Amino acid sequence: MISTAGRLPNFPAVTFSNPQSVLITGASSGIGLATARLLVERGYRVAGTCRHPDAISGAEFPLIAMDQSDPEAVERGFAQARALLGPIDILINNAGSGELGAVEDTPAAFTRRLFEVNYFSAVQLTRLCLPEMRTRGAGVIVQLGSIVHSLQFPFKAQYCASKSALSGFTLALRHEVKPFGIRVHLLEPGWVRSAFHARLKPLTPPGSAYADRLRQFTDYARDSDPRVIDGEGVGRIILEALENPKAPVRIAVGADARKFFRVSRFLSHYLLDKILGWKLARKR
């Protein structure tokens, strides 16, 4: 796997239009903001997206309004990015939405919106970028997946499903576009130290049979262990992947994810379930 060392990498940059243009979604905070800042420092031309750019001041790069849950807003936002940057050399689908709730308690409208943000908007932007990348014979697409594609957690069923859909899409896409010189990378983080979980509102309607267990799990989901990789650490891994032509397609992000993928090859589904159950009980 790619190193997570703190220094910036010295790989020779891949040749695209010069300087390279980057569109990164969800760039107002967390991983997206940290990654965009690193790319700007490195000399890339960067445009980021967020829902309310007017509410953010002092950004080091242009922010474009894009509500990832609205396909028309995604289309408009991409057109603005294309007008600002010209052809997109690098697409980083980072925007994502989370969930804390039992399947029985989760409204269908919530699930559809989650899939729009986590899956369909990424597919839409990928499709919009591909024609020009294919014509040029070069391009990079980075998708922010998750360890939950391989290790599913309770009370995050829709989130797990949406990230699994994105992972499957990405791994199939790479075979289609590789002959055209387009690289595809799937980042699979474990826990990332950020405000992502703290912003989630548990879905617990009155009288929910899952309320007590969800309350216990909520504390676990908001774990802010300082040893866990943060947004800048993830951004450095993304930067290394962009500038290393031999970077792997699947990239485990963070010590816990790397450890899981190493050991999971030798464990049955039964044993994985037992270990996960023990870990959750221990956290409670």
C-alpha positions as CSV (number, residue, x, y, z in Angstrom):
1,M,0.0,0.0,0.0
2,I,1.0,3.6,-0.4
3,S,2.9,5.2,2.4
4,T,1.2,7.7,4.7
5,A,4.4,9.6,5.6
6,G,4.0,13.2,6.4
7,R,6.3,14.6,3.7
8,L,5.0,15.5,0.2
9,P,6.0,12.8,-2.3
10,N,8.6,13.3,-5.0
11,F,7.1,11.2,-7.7
12,P,7.3,12.7,-11.2
13,A,3.9,14.2,-12.1
14,V,1.9,12.5,-14.8
15,T,1.6,14.7,-17.9
16,F,-1.9,16.1,-18.5
17,S,-2.8,19.7,-19.5
18,N,-0.3,21.9,-17.7
19,P,-0.9,22.7,-14.9
20,Q,-3.3,19.9,-14.1
21,S,-6.9,20.8,-13.3
22,V,-8.7,19.1,-10.4
23,L,-12.4,19.0,-9.5
24,I,-13.0,17.8,-5.9
25,T,-16.4,17.5,-4.3
26,G,-17.2,18.2,-0.7
27,A,-14.3,20.6,-0.4
28,S,-15.6,22.9,2.4
29,S,-14.3,20.8,5.3
30,G,-12.6,17.6,6.3
31,I,-10.9,15.4,3.8
32,G,-12.0,17.5,0.8
33,L,-10.7,20.8,2.2
34,A,-7.4,19.3,3.4
35,T,-6.8,17.6,0.0
36,A,-7.7,20.8,-2.0
37,R,-5.2,22.8,0.1
38,L,-2.4,20.3,-0.5
39,L,-3.1,20.2,-4.2
40,V,-3.1,24.0,-4.4
41,E,0.3,24.1,-2.6
42,R,1.6,21.5,-5.1
43,G,0.6,23.7,-8.1
44,Y,-2.6,22.1,-9.3
45,R,-5.5,24.3,-10.5
46,V,-8.3,23.3,-8.1
47,A,-12.0,23.9,-7.9
48,G,-14.1,22.5,-5.1
49,T,-17.7,22.0,-4.5
50,C,-20.0,22.5,-1.5
51,R,-23.7,23.3,-0.9
52,H,-23.2,26.9,0.3
53,P,-20.0,28.5,-1.0
54,D,-21.3,32.0,-0.1
55,A,-21.2,31.0,3.6
56,I,-17.4,30.3,3.4
57,S,-14.8,33.0,3.4
58,G,-11.1,32.9,2.9
59,A,-10.9,29.8,0.7
60,E,-7.6,29.3,-1.2
61,F,-9.4,28.0,-4.2
62,P,-12.8,28.6,-6.0
63,L,-15.8,27.0,-4.5
64,I,-18.8,26.1,-6.7
65,A,-22.3,25.5,-5.5
66,M,-23.3,21.9,-5.9
67,D,-26.0,20.0,-3.9
68,Q,-24.9,16.4,-4.5
69,S,-28.5,15.2,-3.8
70,D,-29.8,17.1,-6.8
71,P,-28.8,15.8,-10.3
72,E,-29.6,19.1,-11.9
73,A,-27.4,21.0,-9.4
74,V,-24.6,18.5,-10.1
75,E,-25.0,19.2,-13.8
76,R,-24.9,23.0,-13.3
77,G,-22.0,22.8,-10.9
78,F,-20.0,20.7,-13.4
79,A,-20.7,23.2,-16.2
80,Q,-19.4,26.0,-13.9
81,A,-16.2,24.0,-13.1
82,R,-15.7,23.2,-16.7
83,A,-16.0,26.9,-17.6
84,L,-13.6,27.8,-14.9
85,L,-10.9,25.1,-15.3
86,G,-11.3,23.9,-18.9
87,P,-11.1,20.1,-19.4
88,I,-11.0,18.3,-16.0
89,D,-7.8,16.3,-15.7
90,I,-8.5,14.9,-12.2
91,L,-11.9,14.2,-10.6
92,I,-12.0,13.4,-6.9
93,N,-15.4,12.3,-5.7
94,N,-15.1,13.0,-2.0
95,A,-18.5,14.3,-1.0
96,G,-20.4,12.0,1.2
97,S,-23.3,11.7,3.7
98,G,-23.6,9.5,6.7
99,E,-26.2,7.7,8.7
100,L,-26.9,6.5,12.2
101,G,-30.2,4.5,12.4
102,A,-31.8,1.1,12.2
103,V,-33.1,0.0,8.9
104,E,-36.6,-0.3,10.3
105,D,-36.4,3.4,11.5
106,T,-34.9,4.9,8.4
107,P,-37.4,6.6,6.0
108,A,-37.2,5.7,2.3
109,A,-36.6,9.4,1.4
110,F,-33.5,9.5,3.6
111,T,-32.1,6.4,1.9
112,R,-32.7,7.8,-1.6
113,R,-31.0,11.1,-0.7
114,L,-28.1,9.2,0.8
115,F,-27.6,7.2,-2.4
116,E,-27.9,10.4,-4.5
117,V,-25.0,12.0,-2.5
118,N,-22.8,8.9,-2.0
119,Y,-23.3,7.1,-5.3
120,F,-25.4,8.7,-8.1
121,S,-23.7,12.1,-8.0
122,A,-20.3,10.4,-8.2
123,V,-21.5,8.3,-11.2
124,Q,-22.9,11.4,-12.8
125,L,-19.7,13.4,-12.5
126,T,-17.6,10.5,-13.6
127,R,-19.7,10.2,-16.8
128,L,-19.4,14.0,-17.4
129,C,-15.6,13.9,-17.2
130,L,-15.0,10.7,-19.2
131,P,-15.5,11.9,-22.8
132,E,-12.8,14.6,-22.7
133,M,-10.4,12.3,-20.7
134,R,-10.9,9.6,-23.2
135,T,-10.3,11.9,-26.1
136,R,-7.1,13.2,-24.5
137,G,-6.0,9.7,-23.6
138,A,-5.3,10.7,-20.0
139,G,-7.1,11.4,-16.7
140,V,-7.4,10.3,-13.1
141,I,-10.6,9.5,-11.2
142,V,-10.4,9.1,-7.4
143,Q,-13.4,7.7,-5.5
144,L,-13.7,8.0,-1.7
145,G,-15.1,4.6,-0.8
146,S,-14.9,3.1,2.7
147,I,-13.9,0.0,4.7
148,V,-17.6,-0.6,5.1
149,H,-17.6,-2.2,1.6
150,S,-15.9,-5.2,3.2
151,L,-16.7,-4.7,6.9
152,Q,-20.3,-3.8,7.6
153,F,-21.4,-2.0,10.8
154,P,-24.9,-2.0,12.4
155,F,-27.0,1.1,12.2
156,K,-25.2,2.1,9.0
157,A,-26.9,-0.3,6.6
158,Q,-27.7,2.3,3.9
159,Y,-24.3,4.0,4.2
160,C,-22.6,0.6,3.8
161,A,-24.8,-0.2,0.8
162,S,-24.1,3.2,-0.9
163,K,-20.3,2.8,-0.4
164,S,-20.5,-0.8,-1.6
165,A,-22.3,0.4,-4.8
166,L,-19.6,3.0,-5.4
167,S,-16.9,0.5,-4.8
168,G,-18.4,-2.0,-7.3
169,F,-18.9,0.7,-9.8
170,T,-15.3,1.9,-9.5
171,L,-13.7,-1.5,-9.8
172,A,-15.7,-2.3,-12.9
173,L,-15.1,1.1,-14.4
174,R,-11.3,0.8,-14.3
175,H,-11.4,-2.1,-16.8
176,E,-13.5,0.0,-19.2
177,V,-11.3,3.1,-19.2
178,K,-7.8,1.7,-18.8
179,P,-7.2,1.3,-22.5
180,F,-7.8,5.0,-22.9
181,G,-5.1,6.0,-20.5
182,I,-7.5,6.8,-17.6
183,R,-6.5,5.7,-14.1
184,V,-9.1,4.9,-11.5
185,H,-8.4,4.7,-7.7
186,L,-10.6,3.6,-4.9
187,L,-9.6,4.8,-1.4
188,E,-11.0,2.7,1.4
189,P,-10.6,4.5,4.7
190,G,-11.4,3.1,8.1
191,W,-11.9,5.6,10.9
192,V,-10.9,9.2,9.9
193,R,-10.6,11.8,12.6
194,S,-13.1,14.5,11.6
195,A,-16.4,16.0,12.5
196,F,-18.2,13.6,10.1
197,H,-19.8,11.5,12.8
198,A,-20.4,14.4,15.2
199,R,-22.7,16.0,12.6
200,L,-24.9,12.9,12.3
201,K,-28.3,13.0,13.9
202,P,-29.4,9.5,15.1
203,L,-32.7,8.3,13.5
204,T,-34.7,7.3,16.6
205,P,-38.4,7.8,16.3
206,P,-40.4,7.7,19.6
207,G,-40.7,4.1,20.8
208,S,-37.9,2.7,18.7
209,A,-37.0,-0.8,19.7
210,Y,-33.4,0.0,18.7
211,A,-33.0,3.2,20.7
212,D,-30.8,1.8,23.6
213,R,-28.4,-0.1,21.3
214,L,-28.2,2.9,18.9
215,R,-27.3,5.2,21.8
216,Q,-24.4,2.9,22.7
217,F,-23.2,2.7,19.2
218,T,-23.4,6.4,18.7
219,D,-20.6,6.9,21.2
220,Y,-18.5,4.4,19.3
221,A,-19.2,6.0,15.9
222,R,-18.0,9.4,17.2
223,D,-14.7,8.1,18.3
224,S,-12.1,10.9,18.0
225,D,-8.9,9.0,18.9
226,P,-6.0,11.3,18.1
227,R,-4.0,8.3,16.7
228,V,-6.6,8.0,13.9
229,I,-5.6,9.5,10.5
230,D,-7.0,12.9,9.9
231,G,-8.2,14.7,6.7
232,E,-4.7,16.0,5.9
233,G,-3.3,12.5,6.2
234,V,-5.9,11.2,3.7
235,G,-5.1,14.1,1.4
236,R,-1.4,13.2,1.3
237,I,-2.4,9.7,0.3
238,I,-4.5,11.0,-2.5
239,L,-1.7,13.3,-3.6
240,E,0.7,10.3,-3.7
241,A,-1.7,8.3,-5.7
242,L,-2.1,11.1,-8.2
243,E,1.6,11.5,-8.7
244,N,2.5,7.8,-8.8
245,P,1.6,6.2,-12.1
246,K,2.0,2.8,-10.5
247,A,-0.3,3.5,-7.5
248,P,-2.7,0.5,-6.8
249,V,-6.3,0.7,-7.7
250,R,-7.5,-0.1,-4.2
251,I,-5.8,1.9,-1.4
252,A,-6.4,1.1,2.3
253,V,-6.4,4.4,4.2
254,G,-5.3,4.5,7.9
255,A,-3.7,1.9,10.2
256,D,-6.9,0.2,11.1
257,A,-8.0,-0.3,7.4
258,R,-4.6,-1.6,6.4
259,K,-4.6,-4.1,9.4
260,F,-8.1,-5.2,8.5
261,F,-7.3,-5.9,4.9
262,R,-4.2,-7.8,5.8
263,V,-5.9,-10.2,8.2
264,S,-9.3,-10.5,6.5
265,R,-7.8,-12.7,3.8
266,F,-7.3,-15.4,6.4
267,L,-10.6,-15.1,8.3
268,S,-14.0,-16.6,7.5
269,H,-17.1,-14.5,7.6
270,Y,-18.1,-16.3,10.8
271,L,-14.9,-15.2,12.5
272,L,-15.2,-11.7,11.2
273,D,-18.6,-11.4,12.7
274,K,-17.4,-12.8,16.0
275,I,-14.5,-10.2,16.1
276,L,-16.8,-7.3,15.1
277,G,-19.3,-8.3,17.8
278,W,-16.6,-8.5,20.4
279,K,-15.2,-5.1,19.4
280,L,-18.6,-3.4,19.6
281,A,-19.4,-5.0,22.9
282,R,-16.0,-3.9,24.2
283,K,-16.5,-0.3,23.1
284,R,-19.9,-0.2,24.9
